[in-house]
Amino acid sequence: MRDRESNHHSVAAPLDLNLLRTFLTVYRTGSFTAAARLLGLSQPTVTTQIRALERQLGRELFERMARGVAPRPYADELAARITEPLDSLATATGADDAPAEPVHLAGPAEFLTVSVLPGIAPLVESGVRLRVTPGLTEPLLEELRAGRHDLVIATFRPRGRTLTSVALNDEEFVLVAAPERAERTGSAARIAAEGAAALHGVPLVAYAEDLPIVRRYWRHVFGKRLARDPAVTMPDLNAVKAAVMGGAGFSVLPRYLCAAELASGALILLHDPDDPPINTGFLVQRPGASGNPHVALVRDHLLRAARE
């Protein structure tokens, strides 16, 4: 009789709801630290609870990364089974009355400023709270994996299977200068005929010393390797645009960033190739971020705005 009871308990022992809640919070935040903050626990306590759950299940649930954690396949299965019941229980007991956590969105400063922030009024009216962080794609993706962001607008598709990404927008790069500089440089017809040689001696204004945007334009449009040093560098495309508009030289900019200036004549299109260089941006979501319903609202808003 004792043996049967012992076997019965070892097979059917229920999992502790507190451990499951902690697991789901870690799964949604992608970070023990962030989960501890949300649960009002210490990080060691969260770590201890996850290890206890892993021992009970006989499975490792998370892969420990340099910063944050990534769910293993079994963690995805477990989350899929328990999310609805635990969320329903939280609603029934009134634990869901608190407002949703802010949505942490990150991406290139210029794209956020020009294409995202002017259209966020509907989100704010829906009760969404946004925390927006500008930055470069690689460090932002690392921070996404560590749980610091929910969504990142990336300039390239991230590698690996831990992050979900979808194409968001295509940005075209254009060769531009101020009207006075364009007159001294020569017409677009001259550049079309002579190629990069027509810009010899004209100062170059660039985003960075290694000229990532301009080098790509040269290779794609002119079929040549760019071999020159910039006259001015500034890691802010709006500042690059301002310098070019002031007559400091020419540059390559995303068309969305200078469309109004091109339309008004404040900037001149120096070249109009049949096949301009295009870069695809991606909207990347952290695993488990969908636990906050407002993340889905922001994601769908951005995708809809990009289509329109």
Number of C-alpha atoms within 10 A of each C-alpha: 6 7 8 9 10 10 12 11 11 11 9 8 10 9 11 12 10 11 18 19 18 23 25 23 23 28 28 22 30 28 25 27 22 19 23 20 13 14 15 10 13 13 17 12 13 23 16 12 19 21 18 14 20 16 11 14 11 9 13 16 22 23 11 12 11 9 17 22 22 26 21 15 11 13 18 15 11 15 19 12 11 14 15 11 11 16 16 14 13 14 12 11 10 10 11 13 10 7 9 15 15 16 22 20 24 27 26 19 17 17 17 17 15 13 15 16 11 9 14 15 10 11 15 11 9 10 12 21 17 17 12 17 15 17 16 15 19 13 10 23 25 15 18 27 25 22 28 22 25 29 27 27 29 24 20 16 18 17 9 7 9 15 17 16 21 13 16 20 19 16 18 16 21 24 21 24 28 26 19 15 21 20 13 9 20 13 16 18 12 16 17 15 11 12 17 16 11 16 16 10 10 16 19 22 26 30 23 17 14 12 19 11 17 22 17 19 23 19 13 15 18 16 12 14 12 15 8 12 14 19 14 17 19 14 12 15 23 17 15 24 25 13 21 26 21 16 16 20 25 29 25 28 24 20 17 16 19 20 14 12 15 16 11 10 12 16 26 25 19 26 18 14 12 7 9 15 19 16 14 14 19 22 23 27 25 26 24 21 22 16 18 16 13 21 23 17 15 22 19 12 16 20 16 11 14 14 8 6
